[in-house]
Amino acid sequence: MNQPPASPPPPATDPPAATPPPARPLRDLVWAAGFLALLFGLSVAGYHALLAWKAGVDTGSEIHYEQPTWSTQGSHLAYLRIETPTVPGKGAIRSQLWASGRFGDRRQLLAELPPGRFRILGWLLDDTRVVLQPLEESAEGPRFLDVATDGSGGRWVRFTDAGMRVVGNGDREIFLERPHRGADGRVSGVELVQWRPDSTGFSPLVTIPSRAAEQVRIESVEAAPDGQRLALVLRAPAEGGPMGVWVFHRSRQTLTWTTISVAEAQDLRLDWSGDSRSLVGAAWLGESSELYLVRDEPDPIPTRMRTSSGPLAFRPVWPRDGNRVLLLEDQRVLEFDFQTHRARVLLAPQRLGLFPEELALSPLGSLATFRAREGLVEDLYVLDLNGGRPEPLGHGAAELRARRTLLYEIASGLEFAVARWSGREQPAAR
């Protein structure tokens, strides 16, 4: 079957040209400006947020720690936290009393302290109280701030005898000296009295008579662990006289001279053995030190164990285990051997990599606490003298970690660059 011829294909045609959209220059400009403003706003907000975070790390104040003081059981530490504004006139000095466990646990703010400077006298009444004394003397008489360690607050204790002054403390009481007057009203010696936080007043302990031309002065009192014996450092005459050591026995009501008398002593520190039967003393003569040992006998005779040259003021500490005597210097702890009469170094800045200040030893002598700086951050540290590294209590740890981050370095660089570009004073290095 024949097919008709195929018709030719239609001629190719081009598609119609696309119509260009209408021009919107004003709208695009608004969108671009808005986008740039958003970026600028985010940059400014981020800049301010970053610097605000850095300012929070810097706090604008210098944090300082003082007077780490071990509890009588050796389980806790009390210390002062002093916050001082870095810019004069911007804020006031803030002082706080803190307590913590021996490794920084159970940290607790015990009291916001009133204006002024304080010293921690010690833990009293089975570590239920911490007693502080203002450094500014009162014309009326001594004052104490008695703070409960359970966080329930504190109270002021005031005595209206301007002649009284603090000379020491034990585990249960504060010791004070006051002038003793005879029937004619003249001063005829000094009287040692005690005050306990659970009492309403003070109690007399012993009167030490003296001649009018040679008044005696109580330099310090050290209580034995059993509370029965008190070691008194007396100076007679009161101005520039030699220092002597006497032992007062509470139950016997006896005052016994140990025959220690150091004519040129500028300082004389004492500590009792754990069994309360022996006494160690370190006398500082300005250019040399002398170490004494006294046994509790009817006629105690001291043994001079060592004399060392150099301007070193030792503070003896007899740990409660009774096996050794430790000697504290400004930045070192030494262990004294009774047999060889030699001392070996237990703690020194060269071994720590830190420069310790305000060293304090636990009652057992196994732990030392001190204040030190790591870089720009100050903290309190605890060190096991039997081995180990110093561990910070943790107050400055968060600040130290923040200062070690890359973000803090970026914020510091940004702050420096902006100050440089704007011609403002560059931020001080912290």
Steps between C-alpha positions, in 0.01 A plus 500: 500500500630834400547768783468873438824691529582643848442869548812707575565601867396849608773759492694550831413812698700668780337524850385842599762705681462514880370825634749651757353557852429853599794674673486516887811700600348656811378168640836327448678789662274479805559125531876543470503778757290292735729201460809711566332659804420153633859391457620818668255457788603141551867599493448780753286279723755222478780743576322634807396151612859376466644792694226470763596134547867596532412771751311238698813285506716796604230609754659843531636404844815346637427184701732429791501219758637528852563306819421136418430347842455128567225374728607312813394171339685579177192440285421861399664829416384853578633793302424856394406599146578866429359663186660836416382717205775549243374849415536742793169642612297232318345293777614407850728229637295189574612247761352155558567209736495165321544139608558189293601139525870432487489429126262777398177305554211628714596860431279738698470874551481550878471877527510829312739701715445866589744762366850476640779245529477182709722218619380147561577394857394137452235229512339449841259264680548184294526703178150644536627860512754717322607810692645811334643821640503842329849632437387852584523532876206636694545762772238319709663157503543183292229387258435162338280380217369155598376314188316166504635245250153366419424820308253636755685832533718675755501749784721771644661448839639811673697557821505845657846472656741701286798338675417152371667352192499161326809281561394164356230238459442132552245255362236625744583857601669832433771616742534865600736701718385782722680707766470378859451772757564474870289634785654844451395508135852479364602248233677212673521247218294348220209259506429228245128454431303287256181542298291223346229553237252307715558723806362841591831651616863425567657286773830575683770232471820620668657823624867569434638757747770747412682797652399850403844563350495176298159433354443164332326447167336182361618468140306185409316197641503151347247245631585129511264258321367367834407855605671463841835663428560849368844613380552871561766713335576783745717804447640681805548786502219555254705731278806331354550238770589133442232246409436202726270198480274399790247215524170548685315184609128563540407221742813539713487880484880511465717727288842346423796660327660283231830692547482611137609862492609658172641846554508618139188324369285702264246219479442169680250245360383186683307183428401193705543134419190293431510342848528845666817396685772673297551847364705628208604863464668701226661831592591754236790729587499702179815347348462147636242255634507260793288186544411366848333185632339485846365180661217524755682403819496636857813700417487551123840563346501614137726348240641731235475286192624729228631846426484623141648817357323735262188713527260204503196513728379145561152414621500153661210260448486172692255271313255306712660169403799603718773355280658817367516878513441714193649846455323758288675784323341749265502263201645173632412212730783306665490180704726490807652172617537467880780244465729673254392859578479561127219624282397396150285699259147368441360792302676770301403727208751331270318167537151643465540731204301746711594760758301414814393765750330472841591136556285311749525136607219264595495366861648168386770674297419305185336782302618852426291782366625823350410789271662518156450638151489300179549758231264785580258303718537461877364201691553298817675166460517184710801268477553154644852513645534124457484540123282644230435828328340813647126505441311833477198544723313617192418866555723610213467184291202616290668832427823323411320264259321794335825689453656199331231477227544615139187713532659704779809559284278611209311737729826643634632553147176663386498731802859599433438559125194717555680706762797541264288600200285742696797663671363420846716379786587135454360256757740419780645151502359281776 
